[in-house]
Amino acid sequence: MMFGSLLVMFVLPWLDTSRVRSARFRPIYKWFILLWVVAVVVLGVCGAHKPEGIWVILSRVSTLYYFLHFLVVLPVLGKLERPLPLPESISKPVLGGRGGGPMPAGAAAKPMEKA
C-alpha cells in the first residue's frame, strides 16, 4: 500500500481529466479535496496508535477513500463537473477587478530578441 500511494502520485497528471486544474474554479471538487485531507489526517492519527480496536477500522476506511479519491473520484469528477468560468486575465482575481492600474516597468518591456 505504501508503494501504491507513491505510484498514484506519479500517475496523477494522467488521472486528472478536468480541463481546469485549480480547485478554486471547481466547486464540487473542493468538497472532495476537503474529504481527502480529512482522510489523510485520520491516517496520520491512526498511525500514531496501536493497530487494535477502532483504529484498524478507521485506517482501513481512510485508506480506501485515499485510493478511491485518486483512482475513481478524480477521473470521474473531471468528466462530469462543470467548472466555473475562468477569469479573463490573472490580474482580475489578484486585484479584485479594480482594473489593474499601471504596469510595472519590467513587465511592459519587449521580450528578448535573438542576436
N, C-alpha and C positions, 0 to 999 in steps of 0.2 A: 504494500500500500504506500509505503514511503516513496519508493521509486516511481510508482504510478502517479503520485501527486506532483512530482517533479516533471515527469513526462508530459502531464497535462499542460503544465506551464510552457513547455517547448512548443506544443502544437496549438496553443491558444490563438495566435493570429489567424489560423485557418478555421477555428471553431466559431469565432465571432462573425456571423453572417450579416450583421447590420451595416448599412452604409455609413451611419453616424457612429463614431467611436466614443464620443463624450456622453457620460451618463446625465449631464446637465440637460440634454435635449431628448432624453429617453425616459418618460415618466414612469412606465411600468418597470423598467429595468432598475430604477432607483430602489424600489421595494425589494427586488430580488438581491441586489448587491448588499442591502442592509441585512437581509436574512443570511447571506453568505458570511458577512462579518460576524454576526452572532454565532454562527456555526463554528467559525474559526476560534472565537474566544472560548466557546464551550469546549472545544477540543483542547485548548490550552489548559483550561481549568481541570478537565478530566485527566489530562496527562500528569497533573500535579498530585493526583490522588491514587490510592491503591486500586488496582483493577478488580474491584469487587462491588457487588450491590448495584445501585442505580447508576454508578459511574460507567459501568460497562454498557448499559443500555443507552445512556446519553452519548457516549462516544461513538457507538455504532450508528445511531440516528444522525449525528453530526457528520460523520464520515460519509454516510450515504448521501446527505444533501451536498456535501463538498463536491463529490464526483458528479452528482446529478446536475449541479449548477453549471459545470463546465461542459459536460457531455450531452446534456439534454436541454436544459433551460436556455443556455446561451445561443445555440444554433436555432432552436425553435422560435425564441422570442425575437431574434434578429429578422426572421422571415415574417412574423405576424405583427410586430409592433410598428406603429406609425410614429416616427419621431416628430418633435416639434419643429417648426420652421427654423432654419438656420439664419443667423444674422447676416446682413449684407457684408459687413466687414468686422474685423476684430475690435475696432475702436468703439463700436456701438455698445457691446456688453461691458467693455472695460470702462468707458467714460459715461455710461448710463444714458446714452442717446443725447448728449449735450452738443453734438456737432463735432467735437474734436479739437477745435482751435488750431493754432499754427503748428506746422510740422517741425520737429527738431531739425537742426541744421544738417546733421549727418544723414537723416532719413530722406531728405529731398535731393541728395547728391545723385549724380548719374552712376550707373553701375560701371565697374572697371572694364575697360576695353582691352582687347588683345593687342599686344605690341607688335 
